[in-house]
Amino acid sequence: MITTLTQEAKDLLKRLIQTPSLSKQEEGTARLIADYIKSKNIPYERKGNNVWASNLFFDSSLPTILLNSHHDTVPPNSSYTLDPFIPTEREGKLYGLGSNDAGASLVGLLAGFLYFYDKKLNYNLIYAATAEEEISGENGIGSILPGLGVLSFAIVGEPTEMQLAIAEKGLVVLHCRAKGRASHAAHPNENHAIYKAIEDIKKVEHYTFDRISEVLGKVKATVTVIQAGSLHNVVPDHCDFTIDVRTNEHYSNQEILDTFDALLDSEVSPKSLRLNSSKISLDHPIVLAAKRENCRLYGSPTISDQALIPFDSVKIGIGDSLRSHTADEFVYLRELEEGISKYIRILSRVLLDNE
C-alpha cells in the first residue's frame, strides 16, 4: 500500500507543479487535490481554496490531529533556468516551483492520511491542504480552523529534512514614522525627520530583549526598510522605516509592540499581531514518537502556518528549507519516498495501539 501511495503522491506532485498556484490564485491546485481525494471515495469539504477531509471512523469522543500543509507558492524568481511549471526529473531530483516548498510535504501528509483513513485509531485525523500560507493570508488556514472543531494538535508539513521543529519563531512587522519639519536643504533645521529616524534606528540596533529561549534563542529585531524624501534640496517632514521582529515564545506580540512604542520617539504601528511564536512540550506524544524515529529536535527561525495555529503544533516535512524560494527549486525523489514512510511510522506510534 505504501508503494502505491508513494507513486500516486509523486504523480500528484507533478500535476501540482504544472498548475500555477500563486497565493490567492490556487483554484487549480485546490481542484486537483479535491479531485484526488474524491477519486478515493472520500468525502471532502472546500472553503475558498482550502480543501480538507476527515478519517472514516471519526469519533467525536476522541481527540483530533490536524495534518496540514499549503499548496500556494511564491512567484518564480528571475534566475530560473528551467521552466518552473514543467516537472522535470533529472539525476534523482524532481524540479519545479513548489516541489520543495511545500508540495512534497503536502502530498506526503496526504499519503499518510490515506494510509490511516479506514483504520481504527486512537485519534481522529483531519487532513487540510490550505491556501495563502506564503502571504499569511486571511483566506488560508485561519479561515477554516473555527469550523474544524476542537483540535488536539497539528502536524504542519514544511521542508525540514524530516527533522522535528518543536518551536517556531513568530513575526511582528512594525511600521514606524519619525516626524519633523519640512524645509529647504540650504537652511538650518533642528527638527529633521531623517536624523530623528536615525536615532531611533540606533535604539533598535542596540536594544536587547532579556528573555532567551532555550530552543529559539533571542528575539531578533532588524530594520529592513527606510523611506524618506524625493528631492535633493528638500528636507522631508517625515521618515518611515520598518522593523522586522522575530519573536520567541517568551514574548507575546503585544509585548513586542509595547516595548518599541515606549522605546522609540517615532510613531509605531503593527502590520499585524497574528503571527505568534510557538513551542510544544518535550513530553508531548508526537515529540516522543518522533524521537523514537530518530528525529532531531530544533527551533525553526522561519514562519509557517504554525504561527496561525492557536494550539499545540510541530513542523516536519520533506525537503530542505534552504531550497525554498530558490531558482530551479527541487526535491529529491528519495526524500519523497523516505518522507512518506517516516510520516507513517511516526503517526503509527501515536495512532495505533499495537505500535
N, C-alpha and C positions, 0 to 999 in steps of 0.2 A: 504493500500500500504506500509506503513512504517513497519508493522509487517512482510510482505513478504520480503521486502528488508533487514530487520534485520536478519531474518533466513538465507537468502542467503549469507549475509555478514559473518555470523558465519560459514556456510559451506565452503565458500571460504577461510576463515582464517585457517580452519583446513587443507585444501588442501595445502595452502601455507606453513604451518608448516611442512607438510610431505615432502616438496620438498626443499632440501638443496639449499641455495642461498647466500653463502658467497660472499663478494664483489668481483666483476669481474667474478663470476660464477652463474649469476642469470638467465641463459637461461630458466630453467624450470619454475620459477615463472613468468617470463615475458610472457611465453606462456600461463600459466594458466590465467593470468589477461586478456590477449588479447582474449583468447577463451571465457571468461565470458562476456566481452564487446560484442564480436561478437554474442553470443547467444541472446543478447538483440536487434539484428539487428541494431547495432550502428556501423558506420564506425570508424576505429581507424588507427593510424599510429604507426610505430615502428622504432626506430633507435637504433641499438645495443640492449641493454636490457632495454631500456626506451620505455614505451607504453603510448600513450595519445589519447584523444578523445575530440570533441567539442560538444556543445549542438545543438539540431536540428535546431533551428531558429537563427543560428549565423548571426549577423548583423554587418558588418564592421563599421557602423556608431556609434556603441555602445562601451563603454569601456569593457574591458575583465578582468575577475578574473581567476587566476590560483589556482586550488586546487591540492596540491602536497604532496605526501609522498613517502617513499622509501621502496623497498622490499628486499634489501640486509640485511644481518645480519653479526655480528661478529662471529668468531668460538665459539662453546660451550666451556665453561671452564671446568676444570677437576673435579670440585666439584658437577657436576650434579648427582643426584640420580635417575632421570627419564630419559628415552630416549628423547633427545631434539627434535627428529624428529617424535615422536609419539604424536599427540594431545591428551591430557588426561584431561577429565572433572572430577573434584573432589571438592566437597563442594563449588559449585558455582564459581569455578575457571577453566579457560582453560589454561593448562600448555603447553609449547612448545617454542622452540627457535624462537624468532621474534614475539611472541604473543603480547608482550607489546611494543617492540621497533622494528618496528613501525607498525606491522601487523594490530592491531586493528584500528589505525588511518587510515591506507591505505584503508581498506575495509569500514571503516566508512565514509570517504570522498567520496569513490566511490558510496556508497548508497545514499549520499546526492546529488551527481551529477546525478544519475539515477532518483531521485525524481523530479528534476527540468529539466531533459533533454528535454522534449517535451512541456514545458510551455513557454509562452511569458514573457520575463524577462527584467529588467532594465539594465542588464549587460549580456555579453556573459560569458560562462563558458568553461574552458578547464580543464579537469582532467588529471593529469600526474603522473604515477607510475614510479619512477626513480631508477636508479642503483647507486652503488658505493658511497652512502652517508656516510657510515661508515668510508671510507678512503678519503673522499673529492676528489674522483677520477675525472679525466678529461673526462671520458666517462659517467658521470652522468648528472645531471640536466643542468650543464653548456654547455653540448654539444648540447642540444635541444632548449635552450632559444632563440637563434637567429632565429630559424625557426617558432616560435610561434606568431610572430607579436608583436604589441605594447600591453603590459600588464599593467593594471592599478594598481593592487596589487595582492598579493599572500597570501593564507592561507596554512601554512605548518603544516602537521599533524605529531606531535611528542607527546609522553606521557607527558601531563601537568595537568592531572586530570581535563581536560576540563576547565582550567583557561587560561587566555589570556596573553601570553608573548608579550608585546608591544616593547620589546627591547631584543637584544641578544648580548652577548659579542663576539668579534672577536678573532682571534687567529693568533699570529705570533710566529713561531718557529725559533730561531736563533742558528746557529752553530758557535761556537767560537773556536779559536785556539791561545793559547799562545805559542810563540816560544822561545826557549832557546838554550843552547849549551849542546850537549851530553858529558858525561864524566863518568869515573869510580866513583862509590859512595864513594870510600875512599879518593878522592881528593877534594879540595875546588872547588866550582862552584858558582860564583856570577851571573850567567845567567841561573838560574834553572827554567825550564818551568813550573813545578808544582807549585812552590812558586809564580811565576808570575800569574798563573791562579787563585790561591787562593786570591790574592789581587784583581783581577777583580771580582771574585765571591762575595767578601765582598762588592764591589761597587754596584753590582746588589742587594744584600740583603738590602742595606741601601738607595737605590735610591727611591725617591717618585715622581710620576707624579702629577702635580698640579691640572689638570682639573678633577673634580669629577662629575660623572653623578648622577643625582637625582634618576635614576632608576637602573643603573648598578653599581654604586659605583666607586671605584678606579680601575685604571689599576693595574693588579697584575702580577708581573714578578717573576718567580721561576726557579732556576737552578735545573734541573731534572736528568741530566746525566753527568758523568765525566769519562774520559778515558785517561790513560797515562801509558807508560812503560809496560814491560813484564818480566824483570829480576830484582831481588832484588839488584844487585850490579851495575846496570847501570842507570845513570840519563838520562831520555829520552830528546830528543831535542824538543819535543812539548807535549802539554797537551790540549786535546779537552774537551769542555763542551757545554752543550745545555741549552738554556733559553726558557722556555715556558711562553709566554706573553699573558695574557687575557686582551683584549683591551675594552675600552668603545667608545661611538660614538663621543667623542670629539677629538680623535686622529686618523689620518689615519695610515695605516700600514707602509707607507713610513716614517712618522714621528717617529714611534717606532724604525725602523731600524736606522734612522739618529741619534736618541738620544743615542743608545747604541754604535754606531760606534764612536761617539765623546767621550763617557764616558770611554770606555774600551781601554786598550793598546793592547788587543788581536785582531786578525783579526775576523771580524764579517760578516757572510753571512746568508741570509734568506733561509729557506727551501722553503717558498712560501710567497707571499704577497696577495694571493687570498681571504683569509677568513676574511671578513670585519665585523665590528660591525654594528648593525642596530638599528633604533628606528623609530617608527611611531607616528604621531601626535595624541594627545588625542581627537581631533575633527574629526578624520577620521570616515567615515560611519561604517566601520567594528568594530571599537572600541566602538562607540556609541551603535551599535546593540548588541555587546557582553555585555556591561554594563547593558543593559535593560534585559538581560537574567542572570543577577547576577553573571557575571564572575568577578573574582578578577584579577586586572591588576598587572603585575610584570615584572621584568627584569630577563632574563634567563642567567645563567652562562655557559650553555652547548652549544656546536657548533651543528648546523644542516645545512641543505641546504639553510637556510636563508642567511648564510654567502656568498653564491654564487649568490644571487638574487640581482640585482642592481636597484631595485625599491621597493616601499613600501611593507612590508610584516608583518604578525603576525604569531605566533606559537601557536597552540591549538590542543590538541589531547587526545585520550583515553588512560588511564593507568597512571602509576606513573613513573617519570623519575628515581626514586631511585631503581626501579626493573630492569632497563636496564642493560644488560651485566652481570646479576647475574645468579647464578646457579638456575635451576628449575624456570626459568622465567615464569610468568603467567600474565593473565589479568582476572579480574572478569567479568563474563558474564553480570552482571547487568551494569557494566561500558560500555560494548559494546552497550547494548540496550539504556541506557540513553544518551550515547555519540552521537549516530546516531540521536536521537530525538533532541538533543541540537544543533548539526550541522545544522539540517534542520530549527530549529526555528531561529537561528542567521542569516542564509542565507536568510530566508524568509523576514526578516526585511530590507534587502538590495535589494533583487532581485524583490520583488513583490510590486506593488503599493498599494495593499489592506491590507498590513501587517503594 
